[in-house]
Amino acid sequence: MKPEEALAAAREAAARRSDALRGGMSIAPTERVSIEQLMEWANIEPDPDLMRSTRRLGAPITWAKRQLVHVMRQYLRELQSQQTRFNLNVLIRLAELEDRVVRLEERAQDTPAEPR
């Protein structure tokens, strides 16, 4: 199949499918999460007390996991700090863009449309 034919082939395959939603059914949108909640989630803080194993030999496995975390603590903290810094910077940028969109929408509503 040539790349030029891919779109038409995909549309044909989608038209043949019979698993579309039946009439009257819809997919409800998920609840929107606030920027504050995203900021809280962006800060990575694993809790070593939550580390456990439910296997038959759970205690030795948990002990080994905790020792591994202890040995790798410096590397893991650096990794966590880099990821947290990235997450927070992305969220700050997202919040700035949302504010900008709101300001532009307000400006567009306040500006009367020019007749052509």
C-alpha positions as a Markdown table, in Angstrom:
| # | Residue | x | y | z |
|---|---|---|---|---|
| 1 | Met | 0.0 | 0.0 | 0.0 |
| 2 | Lys | 1.3 | 3.4 | -0.9 |
| 3 | Pro | 1.2 | 6.2 | 1.7 |
| 4 | Glu | -1.2 | 8.2 | -0.5 |
| 5 | Glu | -3.7 | 5.3 | -0.2 |
| 6 | Ala | -3.4 | 4.8 | 3.6 |
| 7 | Leu | -6.0 | 7.4 | 4.5 |
| 8 | Ala | -8.7 | 6.1 | 2.2 |
| 9 | Ala | -8.0 | 2.5 | 3.3 |
| 10 | Ala | -8.3 | 3.5 | 7.0 |
| 11 | Arg | -11.6 | 5.3 | 6.3 |
| 12 | Glu | -12.9 | 2.2 | 4.5 |
| 13 | Ala | -11.8 | -0.1 | 7.4 |
| 14 | Ala | -13.5 | 2.2 | 9.9 |
| 15 | Ala | -16.7 | 2.3 | 7.9 |
| 16 | Arg | -16.9 | -1.5 | 7.9 |
| 17 | Arg | -16.6 | -1.8 | 11.7 |
| 18 | Ser | -19.8 | -2.6 | 13.6 |
| 19 | Asp | -18.6 | -1.7 | 17.1 |
| 20 | Ala | -19.7 | 1.9 | 17.1 |
| 21 | Leu | -21.8 | 3.3 | 19.9 |
| 22 | Arg | -25.5 | 2.5 | 19.5 |
| 23 | Gly | -27.9 | 5.4 | 19.2 |
| 24 | Gly | -28.5 | 7.3 | 22.4 |
| 25 | Met | -25.2 | 6.1 | 24.0 |
| 26 | Ser | -22.4 | 8.5 | 24.7 |
| 27 | Ile | -19.1 | 8.6 | 26.4 |
| 28 | Ala | -19.2 | 11.0 | 29.4 |
| 29 | Pro | -16.2 | 13.3 | 29.6 |
| 30 | Thr | -13.9 | 12.8 | 32.6 |
| 31 | Glu | -13.9 | 15.4 | 35.3 |
| 32 | Arg | -11.4 | 18.2 | 34.6 |
| 33 | Val | -8.5 | 18.3 | 37.1 |
| 34 | Ser | -7.4 | 21.7 | 38.4 |
| 35 | Ile | -3.9 | 23.1 | 37.9 |
| 36 | Glu | -3.4 | 23.0 | 41.7 |
| 37 | Gln | -4.1 | 19.2 | 41.7 |
| 38 | Leu | -1.8 | 18.7 | 38.8 |
| 39 | Met | 0.9 | 20.6 | 40.6 |
| 40 | Glu | 0.5 | 18.4 | 43.6 |
| 41 | Trp | 0.8 | 15.3 | 41.4 |
| 42 | Ala | 3.8 | 16.7 | 39.6 |
| 43 | Asn | 5.9 | 16.6 | 42.8 |
| 44 | Ile | 7.3 | 13.1 | 42.9 |
| 45 | Glu | 7.7 | 11.8 | 46.5 |
| 46 | Pro | 7.7 | 8.0 | 46.7 |
| 47 | Asp | 7.0 | 6.7 | 50.2 |
| 48 | Pro | 9.3 | 3.8 | 51.1 |
| 49 | Asp | 6.8 | 2.7 | 53.8 |
| 50 | Leu | 4.4 | 1.7 | 51.0 |
| 51 | Met | 7.0 | -0.8 | 49.7 |
| 52 | Arg | 5.8 | -4.3 | 50.5 |
| 53 | Ser | 5.3 | -7.7 | 48.9 |
| 54 | Thr | 2.2 | -9.9 | 49.3 |
| 55 | Arg | 4.1 | -13.0 | 48.0 |
| 56 | Arg | 4.8 | -16.0 | 50.2 |
| 57 | Leu | 8.3 | -14.9 | 50.9 |
| 58 | Gly | 7.2 | -11.3 | 51.2 |
| 59 | Ala | 9.4 | -10.2 | 54.1 |
| 60 | Pro | 12.8 | -11.0 | 52.4 |
| 61 | Ile | 11.6 | -9.5 | 49.1 |
| 62 | Thr | 10.6 | -6.3 | 50.9 |
| 63 | Trp | 13.9 | -6.2 | 52.8 |
| 64 | Ala | 15.8 | -6.6 | 49.5 |
| 65 | Lys | 13.8 | -3.9 | 47.8 |
| 66 | Arg | 14.5 | -1.5 | 50.7 |
| 67 | Gln | 18.2 | -2.3 | 50.6 |
| 68 | Leu | 18.2 | -1.6 | 46.9 |
| 69 | Val | 16.5 | 1.7 | 47.4 |
| 70 | His | 19.0 | 2.6 | 50.1 |
| 71 | Val | 22.0 | 1.8 | 47.8 |
| 72 | Met | 20.5 | 3.8 | 44.9 |
| 73 | Arg | 19.2 | 6.7 | 47.0 |
| 74 | Gln | 21.5 | 9.4 | 45.5 |
| 75 | Tyr | 20.7 | 8.4 | 41.9 |
| 76 | Leu | 17.0 | 8.1 | 42.6 |
| 77 | Arg | 16.8 | 11.5 | 44.4 |
| 78 | Glu | 18.6 | 13.2 | 41.5 |
| 79 | Leu | 16.2 | 11.4 | 39.0 |
| 80 | Gln | 13.2 | 12.5 | 41.1 |
| 81 | Ser | 14.3 | 16.1 | 41.4 |
| 82 | Gln | 14.9 | 16.3 | 37.6 |
| 83 | Gln | 11.5 | 14.8 | 36.8 |
| 84 | Thr | 9.8 | 17.0 | 39.4 |
| 85 | Arg | 11.5 | 20.1 | 38.0 |
| 86 | Phe | 10.4 | 19.1 | 34.5 |
| 87 | Asn | 6.8 | 18.4 | 35.6 |
| 88 | Leu | 6.4 | 21.7 | 37.4 |
| 89 | Asn | 7.9 | 23.7 | 34.6 |
| 90 | Val | 5.5 | 22.1 | 32.1 |
| 91 | Leu | 2.6 | 22.8 | 34.4 |
| 92 | Ile | 3.7 | 26.4 | 34.8 |
| 93 | Arg | 3.8 | 26.8 | 31.1 |
| 94 | Leu | 0.4 | 25.2 | 30.7 |
| 95 | Ala | -1.1 | 27.6 | 33.3 |
| 96 | Glu | 0.5 | 30.6 | 31.5 |
| 97 | Leu | -1.0 | 29.4 | 28.2 |
| 98 | Glu | -4.5 | 28.8 | 29.7 |
| 99 | Asp | -4.3 | 32.4 | 31.2 |
| 100 | Arg | -3.3 | 33.7 | 27.8 |
| 101 | Val | -6.2 | 31.9 | 26.0 |
| 102 | Val | -8.6 | 33.4 | 28.6 |
| 103 | Arg | -7.3 | 36.9 | 28.0 |
| 104 | Leu | -7.4 | 36.5 | 24.2 |
| 105 | Glu | -11.0 | 35.2 | 24.4 |
| 106 | Glu | -12.0 | 38.1 | 26.6 |
| 107 | Arg | -10.4 | 40.6 | 24.2 |
| 108 | Ala | -12.1 | 39.0 | 21.3 |
| 109 | Gln | -15.5 | 39.3 | 23.0 |
| 110 | Asp | -14.9 | 43.0 | 23.9 |
| 111 | Thr | -13.8 | 43.9 | 20.4 |
| 112 | Pro | -16.7 | 44.5 | 18.0 |
| 113 | Ala | -16.5 | 42.7 | 14.7 |
| 114 | Glu | -15.5 | 44.9 | 11.8 |
| 115 | Pro | -17.9 | 44.9 | 8.9 |
| 116 | Arg | -16.4 | 43.8 | 5.6 |
